[in-house]
Amino acid sequence: MDESCNGNFDAVADVDPSPKLCKSVKAGERAPLELIKAWKENGFSSMIIAAPDLDAWSIVKEFLPLLSSSAPFVIYHQYLQPLATCLHNLQIEKMAINLQTIK
């Protein structure tokens, strides 16, 4: 009988285990430092920013480098001016392409 069928997994003991899954952070709660560290190490495949009380540009500057190439991102703000500033800075810094502002 094949070892993989009888429940004996000693043959694959040298394989790195998959990353630990953590509970998601509830809206409005601050993420634990170990979770933030994991995000910084592993990066993101997409990003949604919805923090109307914070400066959108400072958030984008910090987290955009953690996105994989060509990863989509969205920024929500209740006012247009912070979005326009963020859009302008992204264009000037050449940090993103194909940007749109939708009202």
C-alpha positions in Angstrom: 0.0 0.0 0.0 1.2 3.5 -0.8 2.5 5.5 2.3 0.4 8.5 1.5 -2.8 6.4 1.7 -2.1 4.8 5.1 -1.8 8.0 7.0 2.0 7.9 7.4 3.3 11.3 6.5 6.9 10.9 7.8 8.1 11.0 4.2 7.0 14.6 3.8 8.3 15.9 7.2 11.0 18.0 5.5 8.5 20.1 3.6 7.8 23.6 5.0 4.4 23.8 6.6 1.9 26.2 5.1 1.7 29.6 6.8 -0.5 29.9 9.9 -3.9 31.2 9.3 -4.9 33.9 11.7 -8.3 35.2 12.7 -9.3 38.3 10.7 -9.2 41.6 12.4 -12.7 43.0 13.2 -13.5 46.4 11.6 -12.4 49.2 13.8 -9.9 47.1 15.8 -6.1 47.5 15.5 -4.3 44.5 14.1 -1.9 42.7 16.4 1.8 43.4 15.7 2.6 39.8 14.7 -0.2 39.9 12.1 1.1 43.2 10.7 4.6 41.6 10.6 3.2 38.6 8.7 1.5 40.9 6.2 4.8 42.8 5.6 6.7 39.6 5.1 4.2 37.9 2.8 2.7 40.9 1.0 -0.7 41.3 -0.5 -2.5 40.3 -3.8 -4.9 43.2 -3.5 -5.8 46.1 -1.2 -8.8 48.1 -0.2 -8.3 51.2 1.8 -11.4 52.7 3.6 -10.2 55.0 6.3 -11.9 58.3 5.9 -10.4 59.7 9.2 -6.8 59.0 8.0 -4.6 60.6 5.3 -5.0 58.4 2.2 -1.6 59.3 0.8 0.3 58.3 3.9 -1.5 54.9 4.0 -0.9 54.3 0.3 2.8 55.2 0.6 3.3 52.7 3.3 1.3 49.8 1.9 1.6 50.0 -1.9 5.1 48.7 -1.9 3.8 45.5 -0.3 1.5 44.7 -3.2 2.6 42.2 -5.8 3.1 43.6 -9.3 -0.1 44.5 -11.2 -2.2 43.9 -8.0 -5.4 45.9 -7.9 -6.1 48.4 -5.1 -9.0 50.7 -4.2 -9.1 53.7 -2.0 -12.4 55.0 -0.5 -12.8 58.4 0.9 -15.9 60.4 1.5 -14.3 63.6 0.1 -12.8 64.0 -3.4 -9.8 66.2 -2.4 -7.9 63.5 -0.5 -8.4 61.1 -3.4 -7.3 63.7 -6.0 -4.1 64.4 -3.9 -3.4 60.7 -3.7 -4.0 60.2 -7.4 -1.7 63.1 -8.2 1.1 61.8 -5.9 0.8 58.3 -7.4 1.2 59.7 -10.9 4.1 62.1 -10.0 6.0 59.3 -8.1 5.2 56.8 -10.9 4.0 54.3 -8.4 0.9 53.1 -10.3 -0.6 53.2 -13.8 -4.2 53.1 -15.1 -5.6 55.2 -12.3 -9.2 56.4 -12.1 -11.2 58.5 -9.8 -14.9 57.5 -9.7 -17.5 59.6 -8.0 
